[in-house]
Amino acid sequence: MKCCSIFFHVNAAHNAVHLLTGIVALLAGMAGVGASKTFFKIFGLVYGLVAVLGFVVGDGMLLGLISNNTADTWLHVGIAVVSLIIGFAPSGEPTTTAA
């Protein structure tokens, strides 16, 4: 069953994906900088692929499960870009080298 907010088309599967993503993000954040950066790299790549799929499908169902529209697709582009920047940016942690 598809439901529409003012801008985004959502359904139960769409909401479940975002809730699961949030839980994984929290766990990665609690695990440390390395896990967080890995999460953002993977998350950015996955959302980039979801955005491409969204442009191909247009307004409709992604993989027959998740509702999508143009606003969703552009949101996924933005999320992917920000996530990839965070994932690949220097962490600011001092590096140690073997003596």
N, CA, C and O atoms as a DFTB+ gen file, in Angstrom:
396 C
 N C O
     1  1       0.841      -1.186       0.000
     2  2       0.000       0.000       0.000
     3  2       0.877       1.236       0.000
     4  3       1.736       1.389       0.868
     5  1       0.671       2.112      -0.958
     6  2       1.478       3.308      -1.092
     7  2       0.783       4.467      -0.407
     8  3      -0.435       4.626      -0.483
     9  1       1.587       5.267       0.259
    10  2       1.073       6.454       0.925
    11  2       1.899       7.638       0.472
    12  3       3.100       7.506       0.240
    13  1       1.292       8.755       0.348
    14  2       2.022       9.933      -0.117
    15  2       2.063      10.995       0.963
    16  3       1.037      11.357       1.540
    17  1       3.254      11.486       1.227
    18  2       3.379      12.683       2.041
    19  2       3.293      13.851       1.065
    20  3       2.927      13.660      -0.095
    21  1       3.615      15.020       1.508
    22  2       3.552      16.169       0.604
    23  2       4.506      15.988      -0.571
    24  3       4.178      16.350      -1.701
    25  1       5.688      15.428      -0.307
    26  2       6.695      15.310      -1.357
    27  2       7.054      13.875      -1.723
    28  3       7.264      13.568      -2.896
    29  1       7.124      12.997      -0.729
    30  2       7.694      11.671      -0.934
    31  2       6.630      10.583      -0.940
    32  3       5.666      10.627      -0.176
    33  1       6.827       9.604      -1.822
    34  2       5.979       8.411      -1.815
    35  2       6.638       7.414      -0.877
    36  3       7.817       7.096      -1.033
    37  1       5.890       6.925       0.085
    38  2       6.431       5.953       1.033
    39  2       5.453       4.808       1.211
    40  3       4.254       4.945       0.970
    41  1       5.986       3.684       1.636
    42  2       5.165       2.540       2.020
    43  2       5.872       1.841       3.170
    44  3       6.937       2.285       3.600
    45  1       5.308       0.771       3.665
    46  2       5.874       0.082       4.828
    47  2       7.295      -0.406       4.547
    48  3       8.169      -0.289       5.406
    49  1       7.532      -0.946       3.362
    50  2       8.874      -1.436       3.028
    51  2       9.881      -0.285       2.996
    52  3      11.007      -0.429       3.471
    53  1       9.479       0.843       2.442
    54  2      10.342       2.022       2.368
    55  2      10.702       2.481       3.782
    56  3      11.863       2.764       4.074
    57  1       9.701       2.551       4.649
    58  2       9.946       2.952       6.033
    59  2      10.848       1.952       6.748
    60  3      11.736       2.350       7.503
    61  1      10.634       0.670       6.521
    62  2      11.443      -0.365       7.163
    63  2      12.910      -0.259       6.756
    64  3      13.802      -0.430       7.587
    65  1      13.157       0.024       5.477
    66  2      14.537       0.179       5.001
    67  2      15.220       1.335       5.731
    68  3      16.367       1.209       6.159
    69  1      14.524       2.452       5.871
    70  2      15.132       3.604       6.535
    71  2      15.321       3.366       8.035
    72  3      16.313       3.819       8.606
    73  1      14.391       2.669       8.675
    74  2      14.566       2.336      10.093
    75  2      15.748       1.393      10.287
    76  3      16.550       1.586      11.201
    77  1      15.864       0.385       9.446
    78  2      16.980      -0.544       9.527
    79  2      18.308       0.172       9.288
    80  3      19.293      -0.086       9.979
    81  1      18.328       1.068       8.309
    82  2      19.529       1.839       8.025
    83  2      19.932       2.668       9.244
    84  3      21.114       2.748       9.578
    85  1      18.961       3.279       9.904
    86  2      19.249       4.073      11.097
    87  2      19.815       3.231      12.220
    88  3      20.735       3.664      12.915
    89  1      19.281       2.032      12.411
    90  2      19.789       1.135      13.447
    91  2      21.233       0.737      13.147
    92  3      22.079       0.749      14.042
    93  1      21.515       0.389      11.901
    94  2      22.882       0.019      11.512
    95  2      23.818       1.221      11.695
    96  3      24.954       1.054      12.138
    97  1      23.357       2.417      11.362
    98  2      24.181       3.627      11.536
    99  2      24.511       3.838      13.012
   100  3      25.651       4.156      13.350
   101  1      23.534       3.664      13.884
   102  2      23.785       3.814      15.318
   103  2      24.795       2.785      15.816
   104  3      25.695       3.119      16.587
   105  1      24.651       1.552      15.383
   106  2      25.594       0.510      15.785
   107  2      27.004       0.805      15.273
   108  3      27.982       0.616      15.996
   109  1      27.105       1.267      14.033
   110  2      28.419       1.623      13.476
   111  2      29.017       2.785      14.247
   112  3      30.216       2.790      14.526
   113  1      28.204       3.765      14.592
   114  2      28.694       4.907      15.361
   115  2      29.203       4.493      16.727
   116  3      30.209       5.023      17.200
   117  1      28.531       3.565      17.359
   118  2      28.965       3.088      18.674
   119  2      30.236       2.240      18.575
   120  3      30.997       2.142      19.538
   121  1      30.458       1.635      17.419
   122  2      31.623       0.771      17.241
   123  2      32.906       1.565      17.007
   124  3      33.995       1.027      17.210
   125  1      32.813       2.808      16.594
   126  2      34.008       3.625      16.423
   127  2      34.108       4.280      15.059
   128  3      33.255       4.109      14.188
   129  1      35.187       5.038      14.908
   130  2      35.401       5.831      13.689
   131  2      35.546       4.933      12.463
   132  3      34.952       5.209      11.421
   133  1      36.320       3.875      12.578
   134  2      36.531       2.986      11.425
   135  2      35.239       2.375      10.925
   136  3      34.977       2.342       9.723
   137  1      34.431       1.890      11.859
   138  2      33.146       1.292      11.476
   139  2      32.220       2.339      10.882
   140  3      31.493       2.060       9.929
   141  1      32.243       3.541      11.441
   142  2      31.392       4.622      10.922
   143  2      31.787       4.986       9.497
   144  3      30.927       5.154       8.632
   145  1      33.082       5.106       9.256
   146  2      33.540       5.473       7.913
   147  2      33.201       4.370       6.913
   148  3      32.810       4.655       5.781
   149  1      33.349       3.116       7.329
   150  2      32.974       1.997       6.456
   151  2      31.481       2.032       6.161
   152  3      31.062       1.833       5.021
   153  1      30.682       2.286       7.191
   154  2      29.234       2.387       6.997
   155  2      28.914       3.467       5.961
   156  3      28.151       3.220       5.027
   157  1      29.493       4.659       6.121
   158  2      29.176       5.751       5.198
   159  2      29.637       5.456       3.777
   160  3      28.973       5.867       2.825
   161  1      30.746       4.760       3.609
   162  2      31.190       4.384       2.262
   163  2      30.177       3.440       1.609
   164  3      29.747       3.656       0.476
   165  1      29.808       2.389       2.346
   166  2      28.861       1.409       1.812
   167  2      27.489       2.050       1.604
   168  3      26.865       1.879       0.557
   169  1      27.029       2.789       2.613
   170  2      25.734       3.470       2.572
   171  2      25.671       4.423       1.374
   172  3      24.672       4.458       0.655
   173  1      26.737       5.189       1.165
   174  2      26.784       6.125       0.043
   175  2      26.710       5.424      -1.296
   176  3      26.005       5.871      -2.200
   177  1      27.439       4.324      -1.424
   178  2      27.403       3.568      -2.679
   179  2      26.029       2.953      -2.923
   180  3      25.505       3.001      -4.036
   181  1      25.451       2.372      -1.869
   182  2      24.130       1.753      -2.014
   183  2      23.083       2.807      -2.382
   184  3      22.274       2.588      -3.283
   185  1      23.097       3.940      -1.693
   186  2      22.109       4.969      -1.999
   187  2      22.359       5.591      -3.367
   188  3      21.416       6.033      -4.023
   189  1      23.608       5.633      -3.806
   190  2      23.892       6.070      -5.168
   191  2      23.252       5.137      -6.184
   192  3      22.667       5.584      -7.170
   193  1      23.366       3.832      -5.935
   194  2      22.727       2.851      -6.824
   195  2      21.214       2.956      -6.766
   196  3      20.541       2.828      -7.789
   197  1      20.669       3.192      -5.567
   198  2      19.215       3.363      -5.426
   199  2      18.762       4.601      -6.213
   200  3      17.701       4.588      -6.837
   201  1      19.565       5.660      -6.179
   202  2      19.218       6.872      -6.932
   203  2      19.210       6.591      -8.434
   204  3      18.290       7.004      -9.140
   205  1      20.232       5.891      -8.919
   206  2      20.273       5.538     -10.342
   207  2      19.052       4.703     -10.701
   208  3      18.401       4.951     -11.716
   209  1      18.743       3.713      -9.868
   210  2      17.563       2.887     -10.102
   211  2      16.299       3.745     -10.100
   212  3      15.388       3.520     -10.897
   213  1      16.248       4.726      -9.204
   214  2      15.095       5.628      -9.147
   215  2      14.928       6.436     -10.419
   216  3      13.807       6.657     -10.876
   217  1      16.052       6.884     -10.999
   218  2      15.963       7.628     -12.261
   219  2      15.493       6.711     -13.391
   220  3      14.756       7.143     -14.277
   221  1      15.916       5.455     -13.361
   222  2      15.513       4.503     -14.404
   223  2      14.028       4.164     -14.274
   224  3      13.299       4.163     -15.266
   225  1      13.584       3.878     -13.051
   226  2      12.198       3.462     -12.818
   227  2      11.243       4.644     -12.898
   228  3      10.138       4.518     -13.424
   229  1      11.663       5.784     -12.382
   230  2      10.775       6.952     -12.327
   231  2       9.790       6.812     -11.186
   232  3      10.115       6.233     -10.149
   233  1       8.606       7.330     -11.363
   234  2       7.574       7.219     -10.334
   235  2       6.992       5.816     -10.391
   236  3       6.296       5.459     -11.342
   237  1       7.279       5.038      -9.382
   238  2       6.801       3.662      -9.359
   239  2       7.461       2.904      -8.239
   240  3       7.918       3.491      -7.258
   241  1       7.510       1.599      -8.386
   242  2       8.049       0.732      -7.349
   243  2       9.473       0.302      -7.704
   244  3       9.736      -0.164      -8.812
   245  1      10.385       0.468      -6.742
   246  2      11.746      -0.018      -6.921
   247  2      11.781      -1.484      -6.522
   248  3      11.387      -1.845      -5.413
   249  1      12.249      -2.316      -7.422
   250  2      12.338      -3.755      -7.205
   251  2      11.000      -4.374      -6.815
   252  3      10.958      -5.436      -6.193
   253  1       9.919      -3.712      -7.179
   254  2       8.590      -4.216      -6.884
   255  2       8.190      -4.127      -5.418
   256  3       7.153      -4.663      -5.027
   257  1       9.009      -3.448      -4.593
   258  2       8.750      -3.406      -3.157
   259  2       8.633      -2.000      -2.570
   260  3       7.771      -1.739      -1.732
   261  1       9.500      -1.108      -3.014
   262  2       9.649       0.195      -2.358
   263  2       9.119       1.288      -3.280
   264  3       9.549       1.418      -4.426
   265  1       8.178       2.070      -2.757
   266  2       7.609       3.142      -3.584
   267  2       8.645       4.238      -3.792
   268  3       9.506       4.466      -2.942
   269  1       8.550       4.909      -4.928
   270  2       9.549       5.908      -5.321
   271  2       8.890       6.979      -6.165
   272  3       7.927       6.722      -6.888
   273  1       9.427       8.190      -6.059
   274  2       9.072       9.264      -6.980
   275  2      10.304      10.133      -7.185
   276  3      11.361       9.844      -6.623
   277  1      10.190      11.180      -7.968
   278  2      11.337      12.020      -8.286
   279  2      11.940      12.657      -7.047
   280  3      13.163      12.754      -6.940
   281  1      11.112      13.093      -6.114
   282  2      11.626      13.693      -4.875
   283  2      12.454      12.673      -4.092
   284  3      13.515      13.012      -3.568
   285  1      11.982      11.436      -4.010
   286  2      12.744      10.375      -3.340
   287  2      14.105      10.185      -4.006
   288  3      15.132      10.072      -3.336
   289  1      14.091      10.152      -5.329
   290  2      15.329       9.924      -6.076
   291  2      16.341      11.021      -5.797
   292  3      17.509      10.727      -5.541
   293  1      15.922      12.278      -5.840
   294  2      16.856      13.372      -5.573
   295  2      17.322      13.386      -4.121
   296  3      18.460      13.762      -3.840
   297  1      16.455      12.981      -3.198
   298  2      16.871      12.854      -1.806
   299  2      17.952      11.782      -1.691
   300  3      18.927      11.967      -0.963
   301  1      17.793      10.671      -2.398
   302  2      18.796       9.614      -2.372
   303  2      20.112      10.074      -2.982
   304  3      21.176       9.657      -2.524
   305  1      20.067      10.924      -4.003
   306  2      21.293      11.497      -4.565
   307  2      22.009      12.312      -3.493
   308  3      23.213      12.158      -3.289
   309  1      21.266      13.175      -2.813
   310  2      21.864      14.011      -1.767
   311  2      22.441      13.190      -0.633
   312  3      23.546      13.465      -0.166
   313  1      21.703      12.180      -0.183
   314  2      22.184      11.307       0.881
   315  2      23.456      10.586       0.438
   316  3      24.405      10.470       1.214
   317  1      23.480      10.107      -0.792
   318  2      24.653       9.394      -1.304
   319  2      25.873      10.309      -1.334
   320  3      26.955       9.911      -0.904
   321  1      25.711      11.514      -1.831
   322  2      26.841      12.452      -1.933
   323  2      27.394      12.783      -0.549
   324  3      28.603      12.710      -0.330
   325  1      26.525      13.142       0.373
   326  2      26.976      13.498       1.723
   327  2      27.625      12.287       2.397
   328  3      28.660      12.427       3.049
   329  1      27.037      11.120       2.249
   330  2      27.596       9.915       2.864
   331  2      28.970       9.580       2.305
   332  3      29.872       9.217       3.060
   333  1      29.140       9.696       1.002
   334  2      30.440       9.410       0.398
   335  2      31.487      10.432       0.827
   336  3      32.646      10.075       1.038
   337  1      31.098      11.682       0.957
   338  2      32.039      12.703       1.449
   339  2      32.478      12.351       2.864
   340  3      33.671      12.380       3.166
   341  1      31.534      12.021       3.728
   342  2      31.867      11.664       5.110
   343  2      32.722      10.393       5.137
   344  3      33.703      10.319       5.876
   345  1      32.353       9.409       4.341
   346  2      33.064       8.133       4.347
   347  2      34.490       8.217       3.855
   348  3      35.363       7.515       4.367
   349  1      34.745       9.067       2.865
   350  2      36.077       9.129       2.279
   351  2      36.907      10.312       2.759
   352  3      38.076      10.425       2.392
   353  1      36.339      11.182       3.561
   354  2      37.089      12.325       4.113
   355  2      38.076      11.827       5.158
   356  3      37.838      10.808       5.807
   357  1      39.177      12.538       5.322
   358  2      40.115      12.170       6.390
   359  2      39.403      12.203       7.735
   360  3      38.567      13.074       7.977
   361  1      39.732      11.253       8.611
   362  2      39.018      11.133       9.876
   363  2      39.483      12.136      10.914
   364  3      38.752      12.411      11.865
   365  1      40.662      12.683      10.764
   366  2      41.170      13.625      11.764
   367  2      41.845      12.932      12.930
   368  3      42.404      13.595      13.803
   369  1      41.804      11.601      12.959
   370  2      42.493      10.865      14.006
   371  2      43.973      10.811      13.666
   372  3      44.339      10.632      12.505
   373  1      44.826      10.965      14.675
   374  2      46.265      10.870      14.393
   375  2      46.621       9.456      13.958
   376  3      46.115       8.472      14.499
   377  1      47.485       9.382      12.990
   378  2      47.922       8.066      12.506
   379  2      49.207       7.698      13.229
   380  3      50.033       8.556      13.539
   381  1      49.354       6.444      13.483
   382  2      50.573       5.970      14.136
   383  2      51.348       5.134      13.138
   384  3      50.769       4.395      12.342
   385  1      52.643       5.258      13.189
   386  2      53.490       4.475      12.303
   387  2      54.419       3.625      13.162
   388  3      54.799       4.019      14.264
   389  1      54.763       2.505      12.663
   390  2      55.686       1.626      13.394
   391  2      57.073       2.230      13.370
   392  3      57.520       2.746      12.345
   393  1      57.737       2.167      14.480
   394  2      59.083       2.762      14.573
   395  2      60.132       1.839      14.054
   396  3      61.315       2.183      14.060
